[in-house]
Amino acid sequence: MIDSGRHRGLLLRLFTAACLLVVSADLFAQDAAVSLPSHAQASRYGGWDCVRGYAQIGNTCIAVKVPANGYLDSSGDDWACDRGYIKGDAGCQAIKVPTHAYADNSGFAPGWHCNRGYAESGGVCTRIIVPANAYAVESLYSRGWECNRGYRREAQRCVAVTVPANGFLQGAGDDWDCDRGFVKRGEACEPVAVPAHGYLDESGNGWRCERGFVRENSACTALIVPRNAYIDSMGDEWHCADGFHKHEESCLAD
């Protein structure tokens, strides 16, 4: 059994430790309160954040000055401009929308876009001249027109695409390609010359050799397979069977 003296000593030490913990926690709370700047609140992730309407500058919270025709944005620590105004160094400046244009909601200069059929040039919107065999498109970064299918652009006009015999228009409609079994040669489609023991490849514009044959220039030559060897999965090369190794053009036992 523990004697009464030792028991009282143990209780005294535990009481002293508890008091020290309470004092330390109180001092920590006081220190945190002192270090928290005005218009700030403790962050759930540690540290502190400025309350809405204030922005952190160094270790302080400064009130956000919202200019005329502006409003406090969703973040609460900056401002944005009302519709019809754009952010500038001097605050919110009225957007001057030129003729044949409309204001956008981007918040970035110039704050407007030209109407369909017009393009920006020198701060004004000028009418787009659509050439023959073309149509107008609405695009902020193009010439404002595209050629009809079957035509291609050359400078500021659309010229017809001449499709040769055994050819067809590509998907975009501004160039051509050859039918299967034909290959492009200059401005014509010529038949693919498939040699004996060959066949058209997946593209239809070239050829490959049958299994057991190897391509040599424009012909398919039979693959010579030595004893104790087999043709690989590609069909144009051979490998030695297990227990044999390649030596020049033969397979020797290991």
C-alpha positions in Angstrom: 0.0 0.0 0.0 1.0 3.6 -0.6 1.5 5.5 2.7 -0.5 8.7 3.3 2.6 10.9 2.9 3.5 9.7 -0.5 -0.2 9.8 -1.6 -0.5 13.5 -0.5 2.7 14.3 -2.4 1.4 12.7 -5.6 -1.9 14.7 -5.3 0.1 17.9 -4.8 2.2 17.3 -7.9 -0.9 16.6 -10.0 -2.6 19.7 -8.8 0.4 21.9 -9.6 0.7 20.5 -13.1 -3.0 21.2 -13.7 -2.6 24.8 -12.5 0.3 25.3 -14.9 -1.7 24.0 -17.8 -4.6 26.4 -17.1 -2.2 29.3 -16.7 -0.4 28.4 -20.0 -3.7 28.1 -21.9 -4.9 31.5 -20.5 -1.6 33.1 -21.5 -1.8 31.6 -25.0 -5.4 32.8 -25.5 -4.3 36.3 -24.3 -1.4 36.3 -26.8 -3.6 35.2 -29.7 -6.1 37.9 -28.9 -3.3 40.5 -28.8 -1.8 39.3 -32.2 -5.2 39.4 -34.0 -5.4 42.7 -35.9 -8.5 44.9 -36.0 -11.3 43.8 -38.4 -9.9 40.3 -38.5 -11.2 36.9 -37.3 -9.5 33.6 -36.5 -9.3 31.3 -39.5 -10.7 27.7 -39.1 -7.5 26.6 -40.7 -5.2 28.5 -38.4 -4.0 32.1 -38.3 -6.5 34.8 -39.2 -8.5 36.4 -42.1 -9.9 39.9 -42.6 -13.6 40.2 -42.3 -15.7 41.0 -45.4 -15.0 44.5 -46.7 -11.4 44.5 -45.6 -8.2 43.3 -47.4 -5.0 42.1 -45.8 -2.1 44.4 -46.3 0.9 43.0 -44.5 -0.2 42.2 -40.9 -3.2 44.6 -41.0 -6.7 44.7 -42.4 -7.5 47.8 -44.6 -11.0 48.7 -45.6 -11.8 48.1 -49.3 -12.6 51.4 -51.0 -15.3 50.7 -53.5 -15.5 53.4 -56.2 -18.6 54.9 -57.7 -20.4 52.5 -60.1 -18.6 49.6 -58.4 -19.5 46.9 -55.8 -17.7 44.6 -53.4 -17.1 41.3 -55.2 -17.9 37.8 -53.9 -14.4 37.4 -52.3 -15.2 40.3 -50.0 -11.6 41.7 -50.3 -11.8 43.4 -53.7 -14.2 45.3 -55.9 -15.7 45.0 -59.4 -17.5 47.4 -61.7 -21.2 47.5 -62.6 -22.4 46.5 -66.0 -21.5 49.3 -68.5 -18.3 50.1 -66.7 -14.8 48.7 -66.8 -12.1 48.6 -64.1 -9.3 51.2 -64.5 -6.7 52.9 -62.4 -9.0 55.7 -61.6 -12.0 53.5 -60.6 -14.9 52.4 -62.7 -14.9 54.1 -66.1 -17.9 54.2 -68.4 -17.6 51.9 -71.5 -17.9 53.8 -74.7 -19.6 51.4 -77.1 -19.0 52.3 -80.8 -21.7 52.1 -83.5 -22.5 48.5 -84.6 -21.2 47.1 -81.3 -22.6 45.9 -77.9 -21.3 45.9 -74.3 -20.2 42.6 -72.9 -19.9 41.3 -69.3 -16.2 40.4 -69.4 -14.9 43.2 -67.2 -11.9 43.5 -69.5 -11.0 46.2 -72.0 -12.4 47.3 -74.3 -15.7 46.0 -72.7 -17.5 45.6 -76.0 -17.7 43.4 -79.2 -18.7 44.2 -82.7 -22.0 43.0 -84.0 -22.2 40.1 -86.4 -21.0 41.2 -89.8 -18.6 43.8 -88.4 -15.0 43.7 -87.3 -13.0 45.9 -84.9 -10.4 48.1 -86.5 -8.8 51.0 -84.7 -11.5 51.1 -82.0 -14.5 51.2 -84.4 -16.6 48.5 -86.0 -16.3 48.3 -89.8 -18.5 46.2 -92.0 -17.0 42.9 -93.1 -16.9 42.4 -96.9 -17.8 38.8 -97.6 -16.4 37.6 -100.9 -18.1 35.4 -103.4 -18.6 31.8 -102.4 -18.2 32.6 -98.7 -20.4 33.2 -95.7 -20.2 35.4 -92.7 -19.3 34.0 -89.3 -19.4 35.4 -85.8 -15.8 35.2 -84.4 -13.8 37.6 -82.2 -10.5 36.6 -83.6 -11.0 35.8 -87.4 -11.6 37.7 -90.6 -15.4 37.3 -90.1 -16.0 34.9 -93.0 -15.3 31.4 -94.2 -15.3 29.9 -97.7 -18.2 27.6 -98.7 -17.5 23.9 -98.9 -15.6 23.1 -102.1 -13.7 26.3 -101.9 -10.4 27.4 -100.2 -9.2 30.8 -99.1 -6.5 32.6 -101.1 -5.8 36.0 -99.7 -9.2 37.8 -99.6 -11.1 35.5 -102.0 -12.4 31.9 -102.2 -11.3 29.7 -105.1 -12.8 26.4 -106.1 -11.1 23.2 -105.1 -10.4 21.1 -108.2 -11.0 17.4 -107.3 -9.3 15.0 -109.8 -10.7 11.7 -110.9 -10.7 9.0 -108.2 -10.6 11.8 -105.6 -13.0 13.3 -103.0 -13.4 16.4 -100.8 -12.0 16.1 -97.3 -14.2 16.7 -94.3 -13.3 20.4 -94.0 -14.2 20.9 -97.6 -11.2 23.0 -98.6 -8.9 20.2 -99.9 -9.1 16.8 -101.5 -7.7 13.3 -101.1 -7.7 10.1 -103.1 -10.1 7.2 -103.0 -8.9 3.9 -101.5 -6.5 2.2 -103.9 -5.2 5.5 -105.3 -2.3 7.7 -104.1 -1.8 11.5 -104.5 0.7 12.4 -107.2 0.8 16.2 -107.8 -2.7 17.2 -108.8 -3.9 13.7 -109.7 -4.8 10.3 -108.1 -2.8 7.4 -109.5 -3.5 3.7 -108.7 -1.4 2.2 -105.9 1.0 -0.4 -107.5 0.5 -3.4 -105.3 3.1 -6.2 -106.1 2.6 -9.9 -106.0 2.1 -11.2 -102.4 1.1 -7.7 -101.3 -2.2 -6.0 -100.3 -3.5 -2.5 -99.7 -2.8 -1.2 -96.1 -5.4 0.3 -93.8 -5.1 3.8 -95.3 -5.8 2.5 -98.7 -3.0 4.6 -100.2 -0.1 2.2 -99.6 0.6 -1.5 -99.4 2.1 -4.2 -97.2 3.5 -7.7 -97.9 1.6 -10.8 -96.9 2.7 -12.9 -93.9 6.0 -14.7 -94.8 7.1 -12.1 -97.2 9.4 -9.0 -96.6 9.3 -5.7 -98.5 12.3 -5.0 -100.7 11.9 -1.8 -102.7 8.7 -2.2 -104.7 8.4 -6.0 -104.4 7.5 -8.7 -101.7 10.3 -11.3 -101.3 9.7 -14.6 -99.6 11.1 -14.8 -96.1 13.7 -17.6 -95.8 13.1 -19.3 -92.4 15.8 -21.6 -91.2 15.3 -24.9 -89.3 14.3 -24.5 -85.6 12.9 -21.0 -86.3 9.4 -19.5 -86.7 7.9 -16.4 -88.2 7.1 -13.7 -85.7 3.7 -12.0 -85.1 4.5 -9.2 -87.6 5.0 -11.8 -90.3 8.1 -10.3 -91.9 10.8 -11.6 -89.5 11.9 -14.9 -87.9 13.1 -15.9 -84.4 14.8 -19.0 -83.1 12.7 -21.5 -81.1 13.4 -22.1 -77.4 16.7 -23.9 -76.9 18.3 -22.3 -80.0 20.0 -19.1 -80.7 20.5 -17.0 -83.8 23.8 -17.3 -85.6 23.9 -15.4 -88.9 21.1 -16.9 -90.9 20.6 -20.1 -88.9 19.5 -21.3 -85.5 22.1 -23.2 -83.4 21.4 -25.3 -80.3 22.2 -23.6 -77.0 
